[in-house]
Amino acid sequence: MNKLALYCRPGFEKELAAEITEKAADLGIYGFARVVDNSGYVIFECYQENEADRLAQEVQFKQLIFARQLVVVSDLLQDLATEDRISPIVAQYQQNSLVDFKQSTELWVETADTNEAKSLSTFCRKFTVPLRQQLRKCGLLNYREIYGSGVTLHILFISNDSCYVGYSYNNNHAPHFMGIPRLKFPSDAPSRSTLKLEEAILTFLSEKEEKQRMNSETKAVDLGACPGGWSYQLVKRGMFVYAVDHGKIAPSLMETGRVDHYPEDGFKFQPPKRTKIDWLVCDMVEQPMRITSLMSKWLTNGWCREMIFNLKLPMKKRYQEVRLCQQKLHDDLSKAGLEFEIQAKHLYHDREEITLHVRIKSLNK
């Protein structure tokens, strides 16, 4: 097993390929990415033995933008006999001496997130049961995960007779089947965009961090708030929100008493004087560099300490644009003497956009 399978939103394979190639090179690991447009995944083949396993441990999954999942995989198993697909799959794990698969905790039989691949979902669900039983007979899948230890076993079916067999490290992967969190749309939310912020909070903050930093004692500004999908998530956590937008905010939100509506331009708005703002959230449709500059201004002026915002990506050179925006943020905050952390992710509920989380940790001055 000396390849990586990285899942992504269909249409973003080239961006993911560029990203993993860059991250691997940073670690002195070289290979090439196999890309099929709109397939929903990328296969990265390493030149040297055991380097895919090293990448799966040393490339921080949370620092990958376009990857939904990070899996070490075998060569593609093809022409699997319908009467016995299980034996060749089990053999792949038995032949691998690099990893102790007795420390496996979970089995995910998956497909790519495309309409064509999803036609296999019923087959995958049914196939999981006998495969799990056979793996357990062989001593796998009996390990209890402790603080992110162990590995998850992945089978990525390309068709009903071909698949990749692999594993991911529980302390460096997405803890969701297919890398997709299953969120339910709240019936009282003003818009479906609310799921973007909910997924972002789930992705960027631990449960403990969320409770500590998003509660009834914290205040937030929501730029481009109308009709209130993002403000809804903040109010739900007890926060007080300054909702900035020329459009109307949903009456149900205003009735909570936790929202102040400012019918102003989000690019010109400044926080009320003598008011400590903990969070800024922003989902405005504008050029990514202009949004980045606005976010930088809020942070370097000390108007807030933490933010989640979206960048709408251009049609071409999307990865390059993302890197430019990240670099600008890094340069501006460093120049201001701030200690910070930046995360970015192409979330499941994002489309032609990515979501960033920035937190100011302390002043270096």
N, C-alpha and C positions, 0 to 999 in steps of 0.2 A: 504494500500500500504506500505509494509514493506520489500521490496526487491529492489535490484539495478539490472538493466540490463546494462552491459557494453559491448560495441561493440569492436571488434578487427579484425585484419587480421586472416583469418582461419589458424589454425595451431599454434597459439600463445595463446590459451585459458589457458593453465597451467601457463604460465608466468603472464598473467593478473590476474588469480585467486590468485597466490602467492602475487602479488603486492597489490591488494585491501585488502586481508586478513591482510597484514602487515600494510597498511595505517590505516585500521579500528582499529586494535589493538593499534596503537599509540594514538588513540583518546579514548581508553577504550571501544571500541565497538566490540562486538564479534558476529560471525555468521559462516556460512559455504558457500563455493562456489560450485555451481552445474556446472560441466564441461562436455561438450560433445565435443570430439575431432573434429576439423575442422568445427565446427558449426558457427564460426564467432561471438560468444557472450558468456558471462558468466553471470549467475544469482547468486547474493550474497544475501543470506537470513539472516537477522538480528534476533537475539534472542529476543531482547526487542522492545516493541512497539515504533514507531516513529523514530527509530534510522536510518532507511534508509534515511529519509528526512534530518536528521542531517548530515549524511555522504555526501549527495548531496550538502550540503552547506559548510561543513567544510573541506572536502578533496579537496585540490586545484586541479582542473582539469588539469591545466597546469603542475603540478608536477607528473601526472600519465604518465608513459611511454607508456604502451601498450594499453591504452584505447582510442578508437576513440570517444566515447560518454559516458555520465554518466547520467542515467535515473532512477528515482524512479518508480517502477512498482507494479502493482497488482499481485495477483495470476493469473496463466494462465487461460484465458477464453477459454473453449473448447466446441466443438459441437455447435457452433453458427449456428442458423437457417439461411439458405440462404435467406429466405424472410425478415428477420429482424436481421441483425448483429448490427445495430446502437443502439438500445435501451439498450442492456446490457453494451455497451461501455460507453454511456452517463451516465448510472446509476453509474458506477464506479467513475466518477468525482463528481456526485451529492452526493454520500455517504461519500466522503472524506471531513471532517470538518477541517483538519489540514492546508490546503492550500486554499487561495482565488483564485479560478480558473477564477474569473472575471478579474484577472490581467494576463490572458493568451494572448499571442500575435501572436502565429503561431501554425499550426497543421502540423505535419510530420507523414505520414503513411508509415512505413518503413519495410524493411526486412533485414536479415543479408546479408553480402557481400559474398555469395556463389553462385555457378552456380544454385544449386537447389532452393535456396531462391529467386534468381532473376527472376525465372519463374513466381513469384507472382507480379512482378513490374507493369505490365499492370493493373492487378486487383487493386493494391494499389492506383495507379494513378486515376483510375475511381472511386474508393470508397471514395477518399478524398473529392470529391465535395459534395455529399449528406451528409456525416458526418459533414463537415464544416458548411453546412447550418443548420443542426439540432443543433449543438453546439452553433451557433450564436443565434438561437431562444431561447436557454436556458441562454443567457447572457454571453457566453464565447467568446473568440477570438475577443473582441472589444477593447482591451486595447492597447494604444500606448506606445511602449517601450521608456523609457527615461533613458539614461546612463546605459544600461544593466539591467534595472529593469524588473520585470515580469517573467513569466514562458512560456516555449514552451511545447505544448502537443505532446506526442509521442504515436503512436500505432505500436507495433512491431509484425507483422504477422509471425507466424511460419508455418502455412498452411492457406488455404483459409477459414477455420472454427475455427481457434484458434489463439489467440493473447494475448500479454501483453499490458495493458493500463497504461500509466504513464505520467511523466512530468520531465522536467529538468529546472534548474534555468539559466536564460539568462546571468547572470554574472559569471557562473561557468560551462560552457559547450562548446562544439564545435559548432560554429555558421554555421554549414553546414548540409544539409540533409544527413542522415546516417553517419555523422561525416567525410564526405569526401569532400575536396575542389575540385571544378571542374576547372581544369587548362587545357588550350589548348596548345599543343606542337607548339612552334614557328617554322615556316617552314625554317627559316635561321639558326636555332641552330645546332651545330655540332653533338650533340648526345641527346638521350632521357634522359640521366642523368641530363640534365639541369632542368627537372621538379622537381627533388629532392631538389635542392638548392632553386628553386622558392617557393616550398611548405614550406621549412624550414624557409625562410625569412618571409613568410606570417604567419607562426605559432609562431615564436619567437619574432618578432618585430611588433609593431604597425605601422601604416602608417606614423605617425609623427616621430617615432624613425628611421624608414628606411630612410626617407628624410634627417634627421639630421646626420645620421652616415654612409650612403652609398650614396655618391655623387661625383661630379667632383673634390672635394678637398681631397678625401681620396684615399689611396693606399692599395692594397691587394696582398698577396702571395697565389697562388693556387698550392698546392703540389699534384703531380700526375695528372697534368692538361689535358693531352692528351685525346681526341682531342680538348677539350675546352668547354665542356658542362657547367661546373661550371663557368669558366672564362666569358662565354657569358653573364650570369646573372649579373656579376659584371660590365662588360663593358656597358651593357644595362643601368645600373644606373649611368654611367659616370665615374666610378672608373678607375684608372690605375692599371694594373695587371702584376705581375711578375709570369709568368707561368713556373712551374718547372716540367720537365718530359723529359726522353730520347726520347720519341715518338714525332711525329710531331703535331703541333697545326694547326687547320684549317686555310687555307689562308684568309678566310673571316674575321677571328678575327685579324690576323696579319695586315691586310690592314686598320684596324680602327686607327692604330697608338696609341692604348691604351694598347698594350700588349708587354712586353719584354719576349722573350723565353729563358729560361736557361735549356739546355739539361743536367741536373744533377740528381743525386740521391736525392729524396725528404728527405731522412733521414739525409743526410749530408749537405744539402743546408743551408746557413745562409743569412739573409737579407743583401743587400749592405750596406756598412758603410755610416754613416751619412744620412741614409734614414729612415724616420719615417713610419713604417708600421702600419696601423690601423686595418686591418683584415687579418686573415689567414683562408683559407678554404682547406679542405683535404678530398679526397675520394679514398684513396689508399687501395688496397687489402692486408691486413696484419693482424697478430694476434691482437686482441683488446687491450691487455695490452701494446703491443709495440707501437701502435698508441697513446694510452693514455700517455705513457711516453714521446713521442715526443711532444705532445701537451703541456704537463706540462713544458717541457724544454723551449718551445717558450714563455710561459707566465711568468715563473719565471725568465727568462733572460731579460724580458722586451722587447722582439722582436716584440710583438704585444699586443693589448689591448682587442681584441675581435676575436672570432673564431666560425666557424661552421664546424663540421667534422663528419664523419661516422665511426661507429665501426661495423665490420663484425662479426656476432655472431657465436659461436660454435654450433655444432649440439645438444649437451646436456648441461644442467645446464646453460641455456642462461640468466635467470634472475640473478642467482648468479654471473655470469661473469660481467654483467652490474653493479651490486652493487659494486663489487670489483673495477671496473674501476672508478666509481663515487667516491668511498672512497679514492682511490689514488689521484685523482685530488683534492679533498677537503683537504686531508692531506698535499699535496705538496704546494698548494697555501696558506694554513693557515700558514704553517711553514715559507713561504717566506714573511709573513706579509702583504698579499694582501687581500683586501676586494673584494668579487666576487659574482657572481650569476651563477648558473649552471642549465640549463634545458635540458631535454632529451625527445625525442619522437620517437615512431615507426610510421613514416609517411606513408601515403597511398602509396607513390611512393618508399618507402623502401621495400626490400624483407627480406632477412635473415640478417638484419642490423638495427641499430638505428642511429638517428642523434642527436648530442649534440650541444648546444650553450653555450659558456662560455664568460662572460664579466667581465673584471677587472674594478671595480668601483673606487677604490682608494687604496693607500698604508696605512697600519695601523702603519708602523714603525714611 
